[in-house]
Amino acid sequence: MVKMERIAVSGGKGGTGKSTFAILFALKMLNLGKKVVLCDCDVECPNDHLLLDQKLERSKPIYQLFPKLDKKKCKKCGLCSRVCRKNAVFWVKGKYPIFMKDLCISCGACWKFCPNGAIKPEKEKIGECFITKVKKNFWLVTGRSKPGVSETGLVVKETKKIATKVAERVGADYLIIDTAPGTHCNVIHALMGCEKVYLITEPTPLGAQSLKTILELVQKMKLKAEIVLNKATIGRKKEVERIAKKFGKKICVEIPYSEELLRAYSRGRLEEVVDLI
């Protein structure tokens, strides 16, 4: 049985070339005869399918459970508000509780502890996941949250779960997780369980500062990390090198600024520049 390697591609800020590298890396492994599943976990703004010039296929809905109140059974005791750790239940003495979906994480405490059985879970669609076969031995799994949904962590987790099942089913050598930018909960969900993470940055002051932030996160998560410097031939990379050295890391890949890459990017033809990494 093939041992699948889970690799994440992340970075502290947006626009550094995270998705570009994730796709180039996937194509590189494909050219080496490997089976690859690429998972786009930037669920609020997925774009890997655009860069691969692919139409999203095989949609799977993603649901979340939200509490629904039966006023006939509710005694207005307020216990649901007290057990909610996310303060998603607003209650005033003598009034019915109000559930705030934007704060709810579906932990189930309110309906499990209600002594009168007045709260029941109700399923609601919060996003969807698409499974697209790009070409032989290359699959793309894309998560996309429903517009207006504030808590999208569940969409990330479900997308990852589906991508893992696809990878196991096809016997993939690599499951590549393309995370959202930043260091928030969705990024943490995407990074969990990965053996290695490539951190993409650029030779700018903001690129260096965001690299420091994401390095602090992966250090706390005890993840093996390597740094990729995009647009390496322009700007200043001394600050990036200083931060890398501080964390005991080296820049393992330098991608030069390339108009050829820009043209391939805009056409969804990144396979034409795969040798840049």
VOVEX-836501 format. One record per residue (C-alpha): residue in one letter; residue number from 0; y, z, x. Coordinates in pm, whole numbers, padded with zeros to 5 digits. Example, Ala and Ser with C-alpha at 12.3 -4.5 7.8 and 13.67 -1.06 7.14 Angstrom:
2
+-----+-----+--------+--------+--------+
: res :   n :      y :      z :      x :
+-----+-----+--------+--------+--------+
:   A :   0 : -00450 :  00780 :  01230 :
:   S :   1 : -00106 :  00714 :  01367 :
+-----+-----+--------+--------+--------+
//
This chain:
277
+-----+-----+--------+--------+--------+
: res :   n :      y :      z :      x :
+-----+-----+--------+--------+--------+
:   M :   0 :  00000 :  00000 :  00000 :
:   V :   1 :  00348 : -00096 :  00129 :
:   K :   2 :  00570 :  00201 :  00215 :
:   M :   3 :  00903 :  00132 :  00052 :
:   E :   4 :  01220 :  00232 :  00234 :
:   R :   5 :  01517 :  00348 :  00027 :
:   I :   6 :  01845 :  00255 :  00191 :
:   A :   7 :  02192 :  00325 :  00050 :
:   V :   8 :  02514 :  00138 :  00123 :
:   S :   9 :  02825 :  00347 :  00063 :
:   G :  10 :  03178 :  00416 :  00181 :
:   G :  11 :  03467 :  00647 :  00113 :
:   K :  12 :  03707 :  00389 : -00030 :
:   G :  13 :  03683 :  00069 : -00228 :
:   G :  14 :  03744 : -00276 : -00085 :
:   T :  15 :  03586 : -00221 :  00257 :
:   G :  16 :  03301 : -00469 :  00200 :
:   K :  17 :  03033 : -00234 :  00073 :
:   S :  18 :  02880 : -00478 : -00175 :
:   T :  19 :  02918 : -00763 :  00074 :
:   F :  20 :  02715 : -00573 :  00334 :
:   A :  21 :  02455 : -00461 :  00078 :
:   I :  22 :  02392 : -00823 : -00019 :
:   L :  23 :  02397 : -00952 :  00338 :
:   F :  24 :  02149 : -00682 :  00440 :
:   A :  25 :  01924 : -00767 :  00143 :
:   L :  26 :  01933 : -01138 :  00235 :
:   K :  27 :  01866 : -01057 :  00601 :
:   M :  28 :  01552 : -00862 :  00509 :
:   L :  29 :  01448 : -01141 :  00273 :
:   N :  30 :  01476 : -01393 :  00557 :
:   L :  31 :  01246 : -01168 :  00762 :
:   G :  32 :  00978 : -01205 :  00496 :
:   K :  33 :  01039 : -00874 :  00316 :
:   K :  34 :  01040 : -00805 : -00056 :
:   V :  35 :  01374 : -00658 : -00165 :
:   V :  36 :  01516 : -00489 : -00473 :
:   L :  37 :  01894 : -00447 : -00472 :
:   C :  38 :  02029 : -00188 : -00714 :
:   D :  39 :  02397 : -00198 : -00812 :
:   C :  40 :  02486 :  00163 : -00896 :
:   D :  41 :  02862 :  00104 : -00921 :
:   V :  42 :  02810 :  00122 : -01296 :
:   E :  43 :  03177 :  00127 : -01395 :
:   C :  44 :  03247 : -00195 : -01204 :
:   P :  45 :  02925 : -00371 : -01096 :
:   N :  46 :  02984 : -00694 : -00905 :
:   D :  47 :  02673 : -00773 : -00699 :
:   H :  48 :  02565 : -01032 : -00958 :
:   L :  49 :  02899 : -01210 : -00918 :
:   L :  50 :  02865 : -01226 : -00540 :
:   L :  51 :  02513 : -01363 : -00585 :
:   D :  52 :  02627 : -01609 : -00854 :
:   Q :  53 :  02374 : -01467 : -01100 :
:   K :  54 :  02376 : -01426 : -01476 :
:   L :  55 :  02261 : -01081 : -01581 :
:   E :  56 :  01925 : -01085 : -01759 :
:   R :  57 :  01675 : -00858 : -01937 :
:   S :  58 :  01904 : -00589 : -02071 :
:   K :  59 :  01767 : -00238 : -02124 :
:   P :  60 :  01984 :  00007 : -02321 :
:   I :  61 :  02061 :  00348 : -02171 :
:   Y :  62 :  02107 :  00636 : -02414 :
:   Q :  63 :  02245 :  00986 : -02399 :
:   L :  64 :  02182 :  01274 : -02638 :
:   F :  65 :  02489 :  01431 : -02799 :
:   P :  66 :  02501 :  01734 : -03032 :
:   K :  67 :  02553 :  01679 : -03406 :
:   L :  68 :  02651 :  01965 : -03635 :
:   D :  69 :  02499 :  02040 : -03974 :
:   K :  70 :  02780 :  02236 : -04143 :
:   K :  71 :  02547 :  02357 : -04418 :
:   K :  72 :  02343 :  02552 : -04163 :
:   C :  73 :  02625 :  02653 : -03927 :
:   K :  74 :  02733 :  03021 : -03951 :
:   K :  75 :  03035 :  02974 : -03718 :
:   C :  76 :  02897 :  03229 : -03471 :
:   G :  77 :  03026 :  03047 : -03162 :
:   L :  78 :  02711 :  03093 : -02955 :
:   C :  79 :  02701 :  02720 : -02878 :
:   S :  80 :  03042 :  02748 : -02714 :
:   R :  81 :  02940 :  03046 : -02503 :
:   V :  82 :  02623 :  02885 : -02364 :
:   C :  83 :  02789 :  02553 : -02276 :
:   R :  84 :  02852 :  02552 : -01899 :
:   K :  85 :  03071 :  02241 : -01918 :
:   N :  86 :  03312 :  02377 : -02181 :
:   A :  87 :  03222 :  02080 : -02402 :
:   V :  88 :  03216 :  02294 : -02718 :
:   F :  89 :  03550 :  02410 : -02856 :
:   W :  90 :  03525 :  02703 : -03097 :
:   V :  91 :  03775 :  02929 : -03272 :
:   K :  92 :  03651 :  03237 : -03457 :
:   G :  93 :  03583 :  03158 : -03819 :
:   K :  94 :  03588 :  02780 : -03760 :
:   Y :  95 :  03322 :  02518 : -03704 :
:   P :  96 :  03262 :  02421 : -03339 :
:   I :  97 :  03399 :  02090 : -03211 :
:   F :  98 :  03190 :  01890 : -02961 :
:   M :  99 :  03375 :  01698 : -02690 :
:   K : 100 :  03161 :  01405 : -02576 :
:   D : 101 :  03374 :  01336 : -02268 :
:   L : 102 :  03261 :  01668 : -02117 :
:   C : 103 :  02902 :  01673 : -02247 :
:   I : 104 :  02618 :  01619 : -01999 :
:   S : 105 :  02336 :  01651 : -02256 :
:   C : 106 :  02195 :  01971 : -02108 :
:   G : 107 :  02076 :  02069 : -02457 :
:   A : 108 :  02187 :  02434 : -02438 :
:   C : 109 :  02385 :  02418 : -02763 :
:   W : 110 :  02098 :  02291 : -02980 :
:   K : 111 :  01833 :  02496 : -02803 :
:   F : 112 :  02017 :  02827 : -02845 :
:   C : 113 :  02164 :  02777 : -03192 :
:   P : 114 :  02001 :  03060 : -03396 :
:   N : 115 :  02037 :  02871 : -03723 :
:   G : 116 :  01913 :  02527 : -03620 :
:   A : 117 :  02253 :  02382 : -03713 :
:   I : 118 :  02278 :  02154 : -03408 :
:   K : 119 :  02053 :  01856 : -03354 :
:   P : 120 :  02055 :  01600 : -03070 :
:   E : 121 :  02165 :  01250 : -03166 :
:   K : 122 :  02100 :  00945 : -02946 :
:   E : 123 :  02394 :  00722 : -02852 :
:   K : 124 :  02408 :  00416 : -02625 :
:   I : 125 :  02625 :  00478 : -02317 :
:   G : 126 :  02530 :  00180 : -02104 :
:   E : 127 :  02268 : -00075 : -02012 :
:   C : 128 :  02060 : -00190 : -01719 :
:   F : 129 :  01979 : -00550 : -01628 :
:   I : 130 :  01682 : -00677 : -01427 :
:   T : 131 :  01745 : -01017 : -01268 :
:   K : 132 :  01511 : -01211 : -01043 :
:   V : 133 :  01745 : -01376 : -00794 :
:   K : 134 :  01478 : -01572 : -00610 :
:   K : 135 :  01126 : -01528 : -00476 :
:   N : 136 :  01081 : -01170 : -00346 :
:   F : 137 :  01438 : -01071 : -00438 :
:   W : 138 :  01532 : -00877 : -00752 :
:   L : 139 :  01868 : -00736 : -00863 :
:   V : 140 :  01890 : -00430 : -01089 :
:   T : 141 :  02239 : -00376 : -01231 :
:   G : 142 :  02369 : -00070 : -01416 :
:   R : 143 :  02671 : -00102 : -01642 :
:   S : 144 :  02832 :  00178 : -01841 :
:   K : 145 :  02979 :  00129 : -02186 :
:   P : 146 :  03362 :  00103 : -02179 :
:   G : 147 :  03527 :  00434 : -02263 :
:   V : 148 :  03235 :  00653 : -02148 :
:   S : 149 :  03374 :  00925 : -01921 :
:   E : 150 :  03053 :  01081 : -01787 :
:   T : 151 :  02855 :  00790 : -01637 :
:   G : 152 :  02625 :  00986 : -01407 :
:   L : 153 :  02332 :  00942 : -01647 :
:   V : 154 :  02377 :  00563 : -01630 :
:   V : 155 :  02352 :  00581 : -01249 :
:   K : 156 :  02039 :  00798 : -01263 :
:   E : 157 :  01866 :  00579 : -01521 :
:   T : 158 :  01957 :  00260 : -01333 :
:   K : 159 :  01810 :  00406 : -01014 :
:   K : 160 :  01498 :  00513 : -01200 :
:   I : 161 :  01448 :  00163 : -01342 :
:   A : 162 :  01513 :  00003 : -01001 :
:   T : 163 :  01253 :  00233 : -00843 :
:   K : 164 :  00995 :  00131 : -01104 :
:   V : 165 :  01070 : -00237 : -01045 :
:   A : 166 :  01041 : -00188 : -00668 :
:   E : 167 :  00709 : -00008 : -00703 :
:   R : 168 :  00574 : -00269 : -00944 :
:   V : 169 :  00653 : -00565 : -00718 :
:   G : 170 :  00556 : -00383 : -00396 :
:   A : 171 :  00905 : -00403 : -00244 :
:   D : 172 :  00957 : -00322 :  00122 :
:   Y : 173 :  01318 : -00219 :  00060 :
:   L : 174 :  01510 : -00064 : -00228 :
:   I : 175 :  01878 : -00103 : -00140 :
:   I : 176 :  02119 :  00117 : -00338 :
:   D : 177 :  02476 : -00011 : -00357 :
:   T : 178 :  02684 :  00293 : -00456 :
:   A : 179 :  03029 :  00324 : -00608 :
:   P : 180 :  03316 :  00398 : -00365 :
:   G : 181 :  03423 :  00759 : -00314 :
:   T : 182 :  03241 :  01092 : -00283 :
:   H : 183 :  03215 :  01189 : -00651 :
:   C : 184 :  02905 :  01280 : -00855 :
:   N : 185 :  02797 :  00921 : -00920 :
:   V : 186 :  02787 :  00854 : -00546 :
:   I : 187 :  02584 :  01171 : -00489 :
:   H : 188 :  02336 :  01069 : -00762 :
:   A : 189 :  02298 :  00728 : -00596 :
:   L : 190 :  02250 :  00873 : -00246 :
:   M : 191 :  01987 :  01129 : -00343 :
:   G : 192 :  01637 :  01039 : -00227 :
:   C : 193 :  01749 :  00774 :  00023 :
:   E : 194 :  01607 :  00777 :  00375 :
:   K : 195 :  01916 :  00622 :  00531 :
:   V : 196 :  02273 :  00525 :  00442 :
:   Y : 197 :  02501 :  00263 :  00590 :
:   L : 198 :  02865 :  00369 :  00567 :
:   I : 199 :  03106 :  00077 :  00545 :
:   T : 200 :  03461 :  00115 :  00670 :
:   E : 201 :  03751 : -00089 :  00807 :
:   P : 202 :  03987 : -00048 :  01108 :
:   T : 203 :  04279 :  00098 :  00913 :
:   P : 204 :  04416 :  00456 :  00886 :
:   L : 205 :  04288 :  00486 :  00529 :
:   G : 206 :  03952 :  00339 :  00628 :
:   A : 207 :  03919 :  00600 :  00904 :
:   Q : 208 :  04016 :  00890 :  00678 :
:   S : 209 :  03776 :  00783 :  00402 :
:   L : 210 :  03499 :  00750 :  00662 :
:   K : 211 :  03556 :  01113 :  00760 :
:   T : 212 :  03521 :  01220 :  00396 :
:   I : 213 :  03196 :  01032 :  00332 :
:   L : 214 :  03052 :  01150 :  00666 :
:   E : 215 :  03115 :  01509 :  00560 :
:   L : 216 :  02924 :  01440 :  00239 :
:   V : 217 :  02618 :  01277 :  00398 :
:   Q : 218 :  02614 :  01553 :  00660 :
:   K : 219 :  02588 :  01814 :  00383 :
:   M : 220 :  02317 :  01607 :  00215 :
:   K : 221 :  02131 :  01584 :  00550 :
:   L : 222 :  02108 :  01206 :  00531 :
:   K : 223 :  02059 :  00977 :  00829 :
:   A : 224 :  02373 :  00763 :  00852 :
:   E : 225 :  02497 :  00463 :  01048 :
:   I : 226 :  02847 :  00315 :  01047 :
:   V : 227 :  02933 : -00048 :  00977 :
:   L : 228 :  03283 : -00166 :  01070 :
:   N : 229 :  03397 : -00459 :  00859 :
:   K : 230 :  03686 : -00688 :  00962 :
:   A : 231 :  03633 : -00545 :  01310 :
:   T : 232 :  03842 : -00806 :  01492 :
:   I : 233 :  04167 : -00713 :  01320 :
:   G : 234 :  04344 : -00379 :  01289 :
:   R : 235 :  04279 : -00076 :  01509 :
:   K : 236 :  03933 :  00070 :  01545 :
:   K : 237 :  04012 :  00356 :  01787 :
:   E : 238 :  04056 :  00608 :  01505 :
:   V : 239 :  03728 :  00497 :  01346 :
:   E : 240 :  03555 :  00537 :  01682 :
:   R : 241 :  03708 :  00883 :  01726 :
:   I : 242 :  03580 :  01003 :  01389 :
:   A : 243 :  03239 :  00847 :  01450 :
:   K : 244 :  03213 :  01031 :  01784 :
:   K : 245 :  03320 :  01359 :  01620 :
:   F : 246 :  03021 :  01334 :  01385 :
:   G : 247 :  02785 :  01216 :  01658 :
:   K : 248 :  02762 :  00863 :  01516 :
:   K : 249 :  02807 :  00516 :  01659 :
:   I : 250 :  02924 :  00195 :  01501 :
:   C : 251 :  02594 :  00009 :  01469 :
:   V : 252 :  02727 : -00315 :  01320 :
:   E : 253 :  03064 : -00486 :  01359 :
:   I : 254 :  03141 : -00768 :  01117 :
:   P : 255 :  03428 : -00988 :  01241 :
:   Y : 256 :  03708 : -01105 :  01017 :
:   S : 257 :  03588 : -01446 :  00904 :
:   E : 258 :  03741 : -01711 :  00680 :
:   E : 259 :  03392 : -01858 :  00651 :
:   L : 260 :  03277 : -01529 :  00498 :
:   L : 261 :  03574 : -01530 :  00259 :
:   R : 262 :  03487 : -01877 :  00138 :
:   A : 263 :  03118 : -01789 :  00097 :
:   Y : 264 :  03217 : -01468 : -00085 :
:   S : 265 :  03439 : -01652 : -00335 :
:   R : 266 :  03163 : -01906 : -00408 :
:   G : 267 :  02885 : -01650 : -00446 :
:   R : 268 :  02707 : -01803 : -00143 :
:   L : 269 :  02677 : -01511 :  00099 :
:   E : 270 :  02342 : -01641 :  00227 :
:   E : 271 :  02548 : -01893 :  00424 :
:   V : 272 :  02691 : -01617 :  00647 :
:   V : 273 :  02397 : -01380 :  00670 :
:   D : 274 :  02393 : -01413 :  01051 :
:   L : 275 :  02721 : -01218 :  01069 :
:   I : 276 :  02520 : -00893 :  01055 :
+-----+-----+--------+--------+--------+
//
